[in-house]
Amino acid sequence: MTEQPNPNNQTQPQKLLIDNPENFQFHAAYVVYEEAFDKARDSQAKEELNRNIQDLFDNKIDMGTFYGNVSRFRKSDAPRQERFSMQTQRKRDWRKKEQRQDRIKRHKK
C-alpha cells in the first residue's frame, strides 16, 4: 500500500507542547490554544495558532493580543443562547404568600 500524498504537499503543523501549569494565565491561554488547534482544519490556521502561542511564551505579545488573535478560531458552530432572567423573592415574602394561599384554601371548603 502506498501513502496518499497531501494535496498541498505540506505536512500538517504539530501542536506545540509548551504548557506551564505553574503560570495560571499562560496555562489558561494554552488550554484555549489546544482547543482551537484541535478544531482547526487547515494548516494555515494551525501555523497561526502555533505562532501566537509561541509569541506569548516568548513574551512578544500580551494576553489581550493573544486572545484577540485566537478569538476567530474559537467561534462555535452552536447558536448563542439567549439570556434569561430569574425572579427571586425574600423568604419572608414567600412565607407570607404561602400562608395567605393556605388560609384561602382552608376557608374555601
C-alpha positions as MATLAB code, in Angstrom:
seq = 'MTEQPNPNNQTQPQKLLIDNPENFQFHAAYVVYEEAFDKARDSQAKEELNRNIQDLFDNKIDMGTFYGNVSRFRKSDAPRQERFSMQTQRKRDWRKKEQRQDRIKRHKK';
ca = [
       0.000    0.000    0.000;
       1.239    3.432   -0.810;
       0.611    6.567    1.183;
      -1.517    9.172   -0.475;
       0.378   12.456   -0.601;
      -1.046   15.558    0.992;
      -2.800   17.600   -1.730;
      -0.795   20.704   -0.811;
       2.448   18.729   -0.473;
       2.775   20.197    3.008;
       2.932   18.455    6.335;
       0.413   19.411    8.970;
       1.879   21.564   11.751;
       2.262   19.804   15.077;
       0.773   21.075   18.319;
       3.382   22.800   20.471;
       3.883   21.258   23.912;
       4.996   24.298   25.889;
       2.415   24.294   28.661;
       3.419   25.809   32.008;
       0.951   24.760   34.764;
       2.752   26.896   37.366;
       1.790   30.075   35.466;
      -2.012   30.116   35.636;
      -2.565   32.789   32.974;
      -0.320   31.059   30.462;
      -1.848   27.672   31.293;
      -5.353   29.051   30.624;
      -4.163   30.524   27.327;
      -2.573   27.189   26.414;
      -5.857   25.368   27.058;
      -7.594   27.820   24.704;
      -4.831   27.248   22.149;
      -5.224   23.447   22.406;
      -8.976   23.573   21.848;
      -8.629   25.914   18.878;
      -5.784   23.836   17.419;
      -7.818   20.629   17.671;
     -10.805   22.252   15.932;
      -8.749   23.895   13.164;
      -8.928   22.154    9.804;
      -6.362   23.875    7.585;
      -2.638   24.109    8.100;
      -2.534   27.916    7.845;
      -4.798   28.263   10.879;
      -2.683   25.796   12.832;
       0.505   27.653   11.884;
      -1.006   30.940   13.026;
      -2.106   29.380   16.317;
       1.392   27.978   16.829;
       2.923   31.369   16.112;
       0.569   33.086   18.586;
       1.238   30.690   21.462;
       4.985   30.809   20.778;
       4.942   34.628   20.776;
       3.026   34.588   24.046;
       5.513   32.126   25.524;
       8.409   34.362   24.411;
       6.631   37.462   25.840;
       6.446   39.104   22.409;
       2.700   39.671   22.799;
       0.464   40.126   25.827;
      -2.601   38.120   26.872;
      -5.083   40.548   25.325;
      -3.372   40.393   21.954;
      -3.213   36.599   22.121;
      -6.926   36.230   22.884;
      -7.752   38.776   20.188;
      -5.741   36.837   17.612;
      -7.153   33.456   18.634;
     -10.775   34.569   19.011;
     -11.690   33.978   15.376;
     -10.628   30.332   15.688;
     -12.755   29.866   18.804;
     -16.113   30.655   17.245;
     -18.510   27.818   17.944;
     -20.987   26.437   15.447;
     -23.766   26.366   18.033;
     -26.082   29.362   18.204;
     -25.765   31.598   21.225;
     -28.210   31.017   23.993;
     -30.437   33.895   24.887;
     -30.130   35.495   28.274;
     -32.696   34.537   30.837;
     -33.921   36.278   33.911;
     -34.878   34.729   37.185;
     -37.241   36.349   39.627;
     -36.408   35.956   43.262;
     -38.107   36.917   46.461;
     -37.227   37.113   50.087;
     -38.021   34.177   52.316;
     -40.326   36.329   54.434;
     -42.338   37.347   51.359;
     -42.560   33.743   50.211;
     -43.831   32.654   53.650;
     -46.481   35.390   53.662;
     -47.657   34.337   50.238;
     -47.798   30.658   51.227;
     -49.701   31.414   54.461;
     -52.192   33.527   52.555;
     -52.773   30.764   49.991;
     -53.166   28.196   52.774;
     -55.737   30.433   54.519;
     -57.701   30.795   51.318;
     -57.633   27.024   50.716;
     -58.684   26.303   54.317;
     -61.702   28.604   54.230;
     -62.709   27.844   50.675;
     -64.057   24.366   51.542;
];
